[in-house]
């Protein structure tokens, strides 16, 4: 059994609180890791979209001019830019703190 320096054993409620605090800190660390992974994935997607935008610009520059029905590269560029901006806004958003229930603080009876 766990003992406090001085020979005293912690009470069961104190052990429960300690276990809950440990579990909460482990969950917080796991969530932070998941958020970092998501940000990395979004950065990769934004990078790929930037490459696609360059391809679209090159294709637009070489597009034939005498067609009856033209592909609207400008519309595609605008949509890709909107997607890029949305990803960037999400990635740059500050991490919002989550509400945590108040601790009792007094463990004496």
Helices and strands as residue ranges (DSSP letters): E 3-4, E 8-9, H 12-61, H 73-92
